[in-house]
Amino acid sequence: MAERITLQVSRYRPENDAEPVTQEYEIPLRKAWSVLDGLNHVKDHIDGTLSFRWSCRMGICGSCGMTVNGDPHLGCAAFLTDYAPGPVRVEPLRNFPVIRDLVVEIGDFMRKLPKVKPWLIRTDTAETGTAEAEAAEIGTAEIGTAEREFPQTPAEMDEYHRYSMCINCMLCYSACPVVGLEEDFLGPAAIAIAQRYNLDSRDQGAAERFDVLSSAAGVWDCTFVGECTTACPKGVDPAGAIQRYKLTAAMESLKAFVLPRRAR
């Protein structure tokens, strides 16, 4: 095995560069080093001007998303030995504006995510009788407050657990061809996160998310290429979440068309 490996890193300094340029760095090739470790070596020992995001180095925070040899990866989960003898081409995530070097602008995702209301919604807070009965059954007080409990079985948790693993790394947005073509598309992660709450037995907000998810910019923009699921480092399967909600949206629309209002 070669003792050194070359990183070909995309550099973009807006004060100097009209377009991104590639800069090469030769670094040690060590068995335990990830691409992120290699970039940190460059930052600490070769070129302190290199900019990139990172935090936990454990595949949890989702900060270090980047394109490695053409595919979206977490920098901390892509190991240099897998790319030996190199070179390793490191670029920013695709489908995002580049701020500097490997740092991309994520504001579009942050604006879209709240549209799907990614939090637990309860519509029964005013139903005092129901709340009191539930509280008496499970022995809790503080009716209608955060002290109230909502027991959940393992089977109920299994319904949404996969989608709850999303770490907002946005690799799926980089992999998705529709994101690059349709600027209004909610995107894979936002829809998968919405499903995480729609399928949660404690949530009562599915109807509030319906119009956004079933719109043209929601699930129907997806062409089911499946690259989002391939890229996901946590096995969330956003492509599956989208197709599952397409069925839900179609059934709800059909019910609205054929059933009397009071029967829906």
N, C-alpha and C positions, 0 to 999 in steps of 0.2 A: 504494500500500500504506500502510495506517495505520502511524504511527510508534510506536504503543503498543498493548498488548493487555492484556486483563484475565484474571487467573487467579482462578478461584473454587475455593478450597482448603478441603477438609474439615479442620476443627480439632476435636480432642478432647483436652481436658486433664482427666484423671479427677478431679483435686482440685477442679475448678470445674464441669465439665459432666456432666450426667446422660446426654446424648446428643450425638453430633457436631453441630457447627454449621458453617455455611459462612462463610468470610471472603474478601473480595475484595481483590486487590492489582493495581494498575496498574503495569505494567513496560514497559521498552523492547522493541520488536519488532525484533529483529536477525536477519539472514538465517541466521547460523550457530548461533543459540541453540537448544538443545533445551529441553524442559520442565524438565529437571534444572537447566540453566543459569538458567532463569527462577526456579526455587525458590531456587537459591543466591543470586541477586540479592536476592530477598526476605529471605533469611536474613542477608545481609551488610549490606543498606542500608535495609531497611524494618522488619522484625520478626524480631529475633533469637531469639524464642521458638518459631519454627516448627521442627518436628522431622520428619526423614525420613532414610532410609538412602541412602548412596551411597559409592562408592569409586573405581573406575577411570575412569569416564566414557567408556569405550570399548566397552561391550557385551560385556565379558568376565567381570566378577566376578558379575553377576546380583544385585547388592545393591539396585538402585534400581527394583524392580518397583512399579508403581502403576497405578491405573485412570485413564485419560485419556479424557474424554468417553464414558465408559461401557465402554471396552474395556481389557483388561490390556496394558500396554506397559512396556518399560524406559524410564525417564525420560530416559536419555541418548540414546535412539534415536527419540524422538518429538519432531519439530521444530515449533517454534511457528508457523513460516510455513505449515505444513500445516493449521493450525487457524485461520488468520486469516480474517475480522477478529476472531474470538473471540465470546464468552468461551471460555476453556479450563477445563473442570471437572476438577479433580484430586482424586482420592479414594484411600484405601488399597485394597490388593488385597482382593477379596471372598473369602468363605469362610475368613477368618482372623480371630481376635479382634484388636481394635485396642488397642494399648498406649498410643499417644499420637499424635495427628495422623495422619501417613501411615505410622507404624511399626507393623507387625503382629507378632503372636506366631507364630513358626515352629516351636515345639517339637514340634507334632504331626507335621510332616514329618520332623523330625530323629529322632523316635522310630520312625517307620515305615521310614525308609530302611535302617537296619542289618538289618531283618528279611529283606531280599532278598540279603544278603551281597554288597554291591557291591565285591568285590575278587576278584583271581584266586585260584582254589583249585586246588591240585594234590593228587592222591590217590596219586601214585606215588613219593613221597619215600623210601619204604622199599624200593623196587625197585632195589637197588644195581646189579645187573647191567645193567638198562636204562639207568640213569643213567650208568654208566661207559661204556657203548657210545655213548650220545648225546654225552657229553663228548669221547670219543676222536674221534668223527666231526667235531665242530666246533671241537676244539682248546681246550677250556676245562677248568679244574681245579675244586677245591673242590666235590666232588660233594655234592649235597643241600643246598647253601647258596645264598645270593643270587647267587653268582658264576656259577651255571649259566645257560646261555642257551637260549632257545627260539625258533629262527628262524621267521619268518612271511613268507609271500609277500604281495605287494600284493593279490592276489585274496582271500586270507584276511582281510586287514585291511579290505577293502571290505565284508565281510559285516557288520561291527559298527560301522564308522567313524561312520556317521550318528548312531547312538545315543550314541557317545562325546562328541558335541558338547554334551551337556546341561551347563548352567552353574548348575543348581539355583536358577533365578530364581523358580520357583514360579508363573509366569504361567499355566501349564497347570492348576494347582490352582485358581486364581482363575476360570478360564474354564469349568471342568468342573462341570456341574450335579449330578453324582453326589457329588462331594466335599462339596457343600453339604447333601446329604441323608443320606449314609451315612458316619457318622464313622469307621467301621472300614476303609473302602476305602483300599487302599494308595496309590492315586493314579497319575496318568499318568507322572510323572517317575520314581518309584521302579520302576515296571514296565519303562519304557524302559531305565533304567540296568541292571536285571537282565538284560535282553536283550543289552545291550552285552557283558556277561560270558558269558552263555550261548552267544553266537555267536562268541566269541573262541577261536581254535584252541588257544591256550595254556591255556585253562581246563578244569577237569574237575569243576566244581561244579554243573552243571545239575541233577543229581538232588537235591542238597541244597536247591536253591531251589524244587523242584517243589511241595512241599506248600503253601508260602506263596503262590506265584503262582497255583496252580490252585484255591485255596480260594474260598469265596463272597466274601470280602473282597478277593480278588485280581482276576484278569482277568474273572471272571464278573459282577462288579458293574458293569462298563462297559457302557453302552447304546449305544456308538458314535455319539455325537452329533458328535464330531470337532472340537469347539471347542478342545481342547487343542493339536491340530496347527495350527490356524489361528493361535492365540496365540503359538506357539513362535517366539522370535526367532532361533533357530539352525537351523531346519529339521529338528529331530530326528524329527518324526512319531511322537509317543507313541501316537497312535491306531492307527497301523499296527503298532507294536510289540505293542500289546495284542491286536489281532486275530490277528497272527501267532502269538502264544503261545497264544491260544485253540485254534488248530489243533493246536499241539504238545500241549497238555493233553488235548484230546479224543482224539488218536491214542494217547498214552501210556495213558490210561484204558481205551481199547478194547483195547489190547494186553494190559493187565493182566487184562482180563475174558476174552479168548478164547484167549490163549496159555498153554501150560504154563509154570510158574515158570522152569524152566531155559532156556526158549527166548526169554525176554524180553531 
